[in-house]
Amino acid sequence: VDNKPTVIMAGSLSWPPFRESMAEYLEFYNRYKDKLNIFIVYISEAHFVEENGYGWAIGYNYRIPQHKTLEERIVRAKQLRDEFAINIPMFIDNMGHSFNLEYGAWPDMLYYITNNKVVFFGELEEGGIRRETFSSKLERMMNNNQIWKKDIIILTVL
């Protein structure tokens, strides 16, 4: 990663808001990939369903068990990539969930990092809803010059 600001999108296949945001994330990536480092981190499943039925599947009838190995997580990340024709570089959180634990990424999140500081992150409202995608909110802030300024920490609740 060079000195450009970085945008990290984190989520998993079983979380409907992450899937539903993917078209806008892809548009955002294609618009800003020359100005920003942009990538996805695939994390643990938000709504897993184990073979014994334990869990909570919501949306699109995904019945995905929680990953027990890195290989299983990679399979699901590839499924997300293929299903949505994702051309955004993708990384996989390790099985110790280091990224998720460090950044609080579950069930999904978007971060804007510059000068080694997180200056924006999206949050879900109570009840797990959001009024706009994280990338839409970030882009609006970028267009209003609220986010390009150095050393300003902006923590926004959507």
N, C-alpha and C positions, 0 to 999 in steps of 0.2 A: 504494500500500500504506500503510495507516494504522499506528498504533503497536501493533497486535496482533502476537503472535508469528506467524511464518510457517513453513509446512510446504511443502517443495518435493519433489515426486516426479519423478524423472527416469528415462527409459527409452525403449525403442523396441518396435515391433511384433514384431520378429524374436527377442526375448529371452523365452523361455517363463516364467521366474519373474515378470517384469513383468506379462505377460498374466494369469498365474495369480493374481496379487495384486490384480487390478483390482476384483473384487467387494468385497474388504475395503477397498480404497482408496475406493471409492464410498460404502460404509457410513460410513467414517471421515469423509469429506467432509461427508456429510449430517448426521452427529452434531455436528461441530465447526465448520462453516462460519461460524457466528455468533461464535465465540470466537477463531478463527484465520484468517489468510490462508492459503489452501491452493491450490496450483496444480501443474500438470504441466509439465515441460520435456521436449520431445521431442528426443532426441539422435540421433547416428548409429546405424545398425543394428548390433546385436551379432553377428548371424549372417546376413550377407548372402551372396548367391549371384549372381555376375556372369553375363552371358549366355554367356560362354565356359565356364561351369561352375565357375570358381574361387570358392571360399568354402565355407561350411559351413552348410547349412540344417538346423535342428533343430526338431522339433515343428510340428504342424499344416500341414506341407508348404508353408510360406511360402517362396517363392523370390524374395526381394526383393534387387535390386541395391543396392549402397551409393549413397547420394544424391550426385549430382554437381552438383546445383543446389538452391537453396533451394526452388524450386517442387516438385521431386521430394520433398524432405523434408516439405513441407506436405501433399502428396498422401498420404503414409504416415501423417502425424499425423491427418489427416481420416479415413483408413481405420480407425485405432485408435479414434478418437472414435466413429465410426459403428458399428463392429463391437461395441463394448462399451457403447454408449449413455452415453458419458461426459458428465457435466454439470459437471465440474471445469474451471475456466479453464485453458487450455493455451497455452504459449508454445513457440516453436521456437528451438533453438540455431542460431546462424549457421553458415555454411559454414567459418568459421575455427575452429569448435568451442570458442568462448570459454568458455561455461558448463562444458562437459565438462573442458576443460583447467584451468580455475580450481578446480573443485570435485571433480574425479575421479569423475564421474558414471557412467562406462561400466563395466559393461554396464547396471546400473540402481542407483538410490540413492534414499534418502529423507533429507531434512535437516530439522531443527527449528532455527529461527533466532529468537533473541530478544535485544534490546539489542545488535544488530549482531554477535552471536556465534553461531556454530554450536555448539549445546549437545547435539545428538544427531545421529548419522548412522548408518545401517545399513550393515553390511558382510556380504558373503557369506563363508561359511566356505570352507576349502580344498576345492577341487573344485567350487566354484560352487553350493553348497547352502546352505539356511538352514532352521532348524527352525520358524520362524514368520515371518509377513510383517513387514515393517518397521513398518507401522502398528500391528499388534498389540503389538509390543514397546514402541513409543512410547506407545500408549494405556495400557498397564500401568504404565509409568513415570509418566505424567501422573496416573493414579488413585492412585498411591502418593505423590503430591506430590514426586516426585524431579525433575521437569522444570520445574515452574512457578516454582521458586525462581530468583531473579535471580542472575546472575554465577556460576553453578555450571556448569562445563564438564564434560559427561559424554560420554565417547567409548566407545561400547559396540560390541563385536564380537558379532554374533549367532551 
